[in-house]
Amino acid sequence: MMRRLERLKSWEGFLLAILILIVVFNIFTTPHYLQIQNQINLFQLHIEKIIIVVIMTFIIINAEIDLSVASVMGLAGCVMAYLFEQGVPFGWCLLAGLMTGVLAGLINGFMVAYVGLTSLIVTLAALIGFRGLAHVLLENRSVGNFPDWFDRLGQQPLIGPFPLAMIVFFVFLIIALIILQWSGAGRHVYIIGNNRQVARYSGVNVRRVKMTLYVVSGTVAAIAGLLLAARLGSMRGDTALGTELEVITMVVLGGVSIFGGTGTLFGVLLAILIILNLRNGMGLLNITGEIQTGVIGVLLILSVLGPNIWRGVRDAWNRRQRIQRMHVGEE
Amino acid sequence: MMQRVKRYFRPEQLRELSLVFLILLIFLFFGTQIEGYFSPRTFNRVTSDVAIIAVVAMGETLVLLTRNFDLSVGSIVGLTAFFTGKLLTFNPDLLPVGALLFAIGLGAALGTLNGVLVAYGKVPSLIVTLGTLAIYRSILVAFPAGTKNVVTQDLPQWLLDLGGMQLFSIGEFDIKPVVAVGLVMLVIFQLVTSYTRFGRRLYAIGSNPEAARVGGLPSQRIVLFAFILCGAMAGLAGFMFLVRYGNLTPAAAQGMELQGIAAAVVGGVSTLGGVGTMIGAMLGALMINLLQQSLLRWLVISTFWVGALLGLMILISVTIDAVIINRLRNIWTQQGLEINPVDETKVVNEKESHDA
């Protein structure tokens, strides 16, 4: 237990060191990096992703995965935009978009928790299917011209310098921190991720926990999709395509094991800051979006490969020490 | 009689048979809906596309059998097609065999990177290939070589001829080189997975990785080899893609990994490893593509339904596998036990001695 704590601490320390390195680099390359407006832009450009990262952390700790978040984002936005285009009152459009997410989560959750299929393949099918539905609704049109207050909500500050999406993020983050790190429900998420059987025999309602997580994931993805629609001012069938890559990268880089059971939101928060600042820095160096995505891909692999190699080296070192001690004993 | 049937048929074969039946149903249904559907043209168009997806799906099956995943094949197909096209643009005198080997070699190299990271780096294949999916695509986008796209005018004549050529025709049904390659690959890999040591080891590792390791199989090497072959097949598919389409943008073959996995899964290859055949993967590819091509020509619903249907098909076939096929397999096993019953007295005795 102590050793695991120590290792986690060292991974988070490592993340912190990298973060400081990137921030220092950014400060020296651009004069207005530290201005509040730039800091807010830094978040605002990727705010929908990091809202989803919070719930994805729960799901991966639970030893499952949700690849469909980007498609749910797109579908929720497209349902909203489609109904708006048909002349439905805007409030109902928003509600329908939100319900789309709930429904998507229910489908995923039912298939994973009650039918007992692997989450990887269920959410992969959902990724393809929901994206397909989004294309069915909007075909290849782009729908915009939402009410002014909606666009304003997405693009302009609401309280002080903070836009709505950032407030949503911080509220979610605080709720998630309390639930995951300091509540019984949070312990259940960890226990299931560590050993599903043991959790079940200990009286944890595994199915209900998994179902809840997927429904929340779908709902949060829908909220993120609507916020994205507000920020962009228009929706297309392929909006938010491929977002899942970065969401999963942030969670895994934050020290959450893809096999479940370990990791904390604090680590994930550091990983979020690292990737946002890295993107900001690459943007300042005129590196295009596609290549930034490639760099994120490298980061994703390294964030798992790095600790693996480190563990291998440490084990080899310990073995050698032991053998040497044995030889000393013989003499 | 029933026993004999059970001995010669396995649940997997039953599943493949029903897939054939479904494909026939789809074919007959669209025949009544679309004018001139039962024509050689439909056959020629569907087979060329199926061949490409089927090659990708068969490569994917090798990896899926070992309980791994390869999400990067779409990017590998795009990258090899694009770079082979560029290579031929700049060296028009290159021999056809050279270009083909370049495509397969490049695919194999990219597959090797995946395989090394999964087998020796101990990184889960989902993470590795989700990463390389993005990395390979960004290499393609970042590639600085004058004009971005590969266009048919710059390609040598033999490559263009290859796309339109007919190896032989039965009536008006043409067998194109692309289709022939697909069929040859099907035969080769069906034999490899059924009868070679390497093939059976793929199933062994996928069925129970721990048992395979304890049993002394060189698991790491076999998984690596599966990824290399998958990459090489994707490279071959990339070459076929270039032959078929000629005009390529850096977004070429984007999303093909999803079609490949969908084809394999619909064809009965389990994502939990150890279950599935090459014929199944090919049938899955055929079904998906037949549906896609038919929807393109069916005017009742929009073409945009393709994606949604694909997702639904995967979900349904996985559910059927989990609910029905697994139950059938259990029945089969039990019947097998009844033919050669376990000596129950012995079991009881052992249990008693254990208790004592």
Interface residues (C-beta under 8 A of the other chain):
Chain A: I65 M111 V115 G116 L117 T118 L120 I121 V122 L124 A125 A126 L127 I128 G129 F130 R131 G132 L133 H135 V136 E139 G237 G242 L245 I248 T249 V252 I258 F259 T288 E290 I291 T293 G294 V295 I296 G297 V298 L300 I301 V304 L305 N308 I309
Chain B: F69 L117 G121 K122 V123 P124 L126 I127 V128 L130 G131 T132 L133 A134 I135 R137 S138 I139 V141 A142 L258 I261 A262 V265 T271 L272 S302 F304 W305 V306 G307 A308 L309 L310 G311 L312 I314 L315 V318 T319 A322 V323
